Amino acid sequence: MELIDEIVSDAGDRMAKSLEALHAAFARIRTGRAHPSLLDGVEVDYYGVATPINQVATVTVEEGRTLAISPWEKRMVPDIEKAILRGNLGLTPASAGDVIRLVLPPLTEENRRDLTRQARNETEHARVAIRNVRRDANHDIREFLKEKEITEDEAHHAIQDIQKVTDERVAQADSALERKESDLMEI
């Protein structure tokens, strides 16, 4: 039974990682509000090393729709601006001295639909990843059954347990999508 518990536990952990990846993908999909995580995928060249912006500057939210980026070294301002433009966020940085401001324009109805479609696509990728973990775990269980290391009853119960975990994780992905869609449609 310890073998089965290990497989079920491992499957649950791997499914949780798929959900974490979904949440990270959702953080990169912008809503009408500014959030420092919008810049998570953007890296700036810092002494020859690609470094996330939040490791070379302080990123704060001003007035709900504006991000203020304060580099720790003033000479980094132009590099950060270039990195944001390369990041393909659809935002134009504006610097005032040693602070860079990113103003998020209000989302149009078309933008909202596109971003919702993107969120649904990311959720489907997470569901597929979760089902792939289930398939792998079930395969392992069947291999143990074939090798006569477990009984048919144990295999049946293990497959049921894996299905329960799968259903829970898919439900969590679906509820995360609902929250993201409501955020996107909020005006």
N, C-alpha and C positions, 0 to 999 in steps of 0.2 A: 504493500500500500504506500510505503514511503516513496517509491518510484513514481507512482501515479500522482501523489501530492506534489512532487517536485515538477512534474510535467505541467499540471494544472497551474501551479504557482508561476512557473516560468512563462506560460502562455498569458496569464493575467498581467505580468510585468511588461511583456512585449506589447500587449494591446494598450496598456497605459502609455507606453512610449509613443504609440501611434496617435493617441489623443493629445499628448504634449506637442507633437509635431503639428497637429491640427490647430491647437491654440496659438502656436507660434505663427502659423500661416495666417490665422485670423488677425493677429496683432499687426501684420504687415498690410492688411486691407484697411484702408482708412475710412473712417466714418466722417461725419461732419465736424467732429470734435478733434482737437489736437491732442496727441498723446506721444510721449517720448519714444515709445516702442515703434513708431513709424520709421524711425531712423536705424532700427536694429540691423537691417541688412546692408547698410551703407558703411563702407570702410574708406578711410583716408590714408594716404601714404605718410607715415610718421617715421622719419629717419630710415626710409627704405623698407619699412614693414607695413603691410596692410593691417590697419588697426580700426576697430569700431569707433565711431564718433564719440560714443559715451565714455570712451577711455582716454580721450584727449580734450574733452570739453564737458561743461555742465549743460544739460538739456532740460529746460523748464517750460511749462505751459503758461502763456500770458493770455488772459481774456478769452479762454475757451477755444479760439480758432487760430491761435498764433503760438508757434514754438520759438523760444529764444535759445540760441546756442552761444555759450560764452567759452571760447577756447582758453585753455590754460596758458598757452603761449600765443601772443598776438600775431606772430608770423604765420600761424596756422590758418588764419581767416580765409585767404584765397584758396588754399588747398581744400578746406572743408566745403567751401562754396562749389568748387569743381566736383568734389566727390558727390555732393547732393545732386548736382545736375546729371552726373554720370549714373546716379542711382535710379534714374528714370521713375521718379515719384510723381512727376507732373507738377512739381512745385518749384518756384523760382526763389532762390535765396536773395535777401536784401541785407547788406551789411551797413551798420551805422557804427563806425569806429571799430571797437573790438567785440561787438555783438552782432550775430547773424540772426535775422528773423525770417521765419517761414510762415506766411499767412496761408491758411487753408481756405480755398474758395468754397462757397456753399455748393453742395452737390446738386447737380441737375437731376431730373427724373431719369434721364438716360444713364447718367453715371451710376445712380443708385441701382438700376436694373443690372448694369454690367457688373458692378461690385457684388450684387446678390448672386449673380450667375457664377462669379469667381468663387464665392464662399461655398456655394452648393457643390462646385467642382472639387474644391479642397476637401469637403466633407465626404464626397464619394470616394476620393483617394484614401481617406482614413478608413472608411468602411471596408474597402477592398483589402487594405493592409491588415485590418482586424480579422477579416475572413481568411486571409492567407495564413495568419498565425494559427487560427483554429484548424485549418487544413493540415498544417505541419504537426500540430499537437495530436490530432486524431491519427495521423499517419504513424507517429511514434507509438501511440497506444496500440494500434493494430500490429505493429512490428513486435511489441512485447507479447501480445496475444499469440502471434504466429510462433514465437520462440518459446511459448508455454511458460513465460515468466509471470504471467497473470492469468486469472480465470476469465471466462466470458462475462460473468456477472460484474467483475471488477472493471473490465473494459467498457461494458455498457454504462456503468455508473460514472466512470471517468469521462466518457464522451458526453454524457448528460451534463456533468459539471462544467466541462469546457464550453458547451452550448450556453449554459446559464451565464458564464462570464462573458461570452461573446455578445449575448443579448444585452447585458448590462452596458458594455462598452459602446455598442452601436446606439443604444438609447442615449448615452451621455453625449455622443457625437451629434445626434439629432437635436438634443436640447441645446447644445452649444451653437448649432446652426440657427435654431429659432431665435436665440438671444442676439446673434450677430445680425440676422435679417431685421429684427425689430430695431436694432441700433442703426442700421443702414437706412431704414425707411422713416426714422424719426427726423422731423424737420426742425 
